[in-house]
Amino acid sequence: MEKVEIYQNTAVTGLLNSGTKFEGNLSFEGCVRLAGEFKGEIFTKDTLIISEEARVNADIEANSIILSGVLEGNIIAKKQVIMKPPAVFKGSVTTPSLKILEGVVFQGASHMKEEKQV
């Protein structure tokens, strides 16, 4: 199993493992890890982890996203997006914090949006 940094001391609460295929709208609470194939839309106020094995074609709105797999779509993340090799991303990202590590393939646009101060 891949070692993944989990933020805010959150344990993985859901998993779509490799070999699974899902099409539709997914919304959840907590931290979910995708390792299979997914097509559609994803919404969460929490964390989404897209593992190396994952193949995702989706528009995603989340608090934080950690990407190591293949993702085609648009991301809106309220806190942060971290892309780690061997990630391949095609689309646009809107987030206040974007970290792309060396070895990631990024094709698209990024829009940095400040977090609202409360």
C-alpha positions in Angstrom: 0.0 0.0 0.0 1.3 3.4 -0.9 2.4 5.8 1.9 0.3 8.9 1.8 0.5 12.1 3.8 -2.8 12.7 5.5 -3.6 16.2 6.6 -5.5 17.4 9.7 -4.8 14.1 11.4 -7.6 12.5 9.2 -7.7 8.8 8.7 -8.9 7.3 5.4 -12.7 6.7 5.9 -13.6 5.4 2.4 -11.9 3.5 -0.4 -12.6 2.7 -4.1 -9.8 0.2 -4.6 -8.0 -0.8 -7.8 -10.2 -3.0 -10.0 -13.4 -0.9 -9.2 -15.2 1.2 -11.8 -17.6 3.9 -10.8 -19.6 6.4 -12.9 -21.8 9.2 -11.5 -21.8 11.7 -8.7 -19.8 11.1 -5.5 -20.1 13.1 -2.3 -18.7 12.2 1.0 -17.4 13.3 4.4 -14.0 12.4 5.7 -11.0 11.3 3.7 -11.5 9.0 0.7 -8.9 7.3 -1.4 -9.6 6.5 -5.1 -7.4 3.7 -6.6 -9.8 2.5 -9.3 -11.5 4.1 -12.3 -14.0 7.0 -11.8 -16.0 9.2 -14.2 -18.3 12.0 -13.2 -18.3 14.6 -10.4 -16.9 14.5 -6.9 -17.8 16.9 -4.1 -16.5 16.9 -0.5 -15.7 19.4 2.2 -12.8 17.2 3.2 -9.9 15.4 1.6 -9.6 13.3 -1.6 -6.6 11.1 -2.4 -6.2 9.9 -5.9 -3.6 7.0 -5.9 -1.1 6.0 -8.5 -3.4 3.3 -9.9 -6.4 5.6 -10.3 -7.8 6.8 -13.6 -10.2 9.7 -13.0 -12.2 11.8 -15.5 -14.1 14.2 -13.2 -14.8 17.7 -12.1 -13.8 17.8 -8.4 -14.6 20.3 -5.6 -12.9 19.5 -2.3 -11.0 21.0 0.6 -7.7 19.2 -0.1 -6.7 16.9 -3.0 -3.6 14.7 -3.2 -3.0 13.5 -6.7 -0.6 10.7 -7.7 -2.7 9.1 -10.5 -4.2 10.2 -13.8 -6.8 13.0 -13.6 -8.6 14.7 -16.4 -11.0 17.4 -15.3 -11.3 20.6 -13.3 -10.4 21.0 -9.7 -11.6 23.6 -7.2 -9.9 23.1 -3.8 -10.6 25.4 -0.9 -7.3 24.7 0.9 -4.7 22.9 -1.2 -3.7 20.6 -4.1 -0.6 18.5 -4.0 0.5 16.6 -7.1 3.1 13.9 -6.7 4.8 11.7 -9.3 3.8 9.8 -11.3 0.7 12.0 -11.5 -0.7 13.1 -14.9 -3.1 16.0 -14.8 -5.1 17.6 -17.7 -7.5 20.4 -16.8 -7.6 23.5 -14.6 -7.0 24.0 -10.9 -8.3 26.7 -8.7 -6.9 26.7 -5.2 -5.0 29.0 -2.8 -2.1 26.5 -2.5 -0.7 24.4 -5.3 2.3 22.1 -4.9 3.5 20.2 -8.0 6.5 18.0 -7.4 9.2 17.2 -10.0 8.1 14.4 -12.3 4.4 15.3 -12.5 2.9 15.9 -16.0 0.7 19.1 -15.8 -1.2 20.2 -18.9 -3.7 23.0 -18.2 -4.1 26.1 -16.2 -3.8 27.1 -12.6 -5.7 29.9 -10.8 -4.5 30.9 -7.4 -7.4 32.1 -5.2 -6.8 33.4 -1.7 -8.5 31.7 1.2 -11.1 33.9 2.8 -10.1 35.2 6.2 -12.8 34.8 8.9 
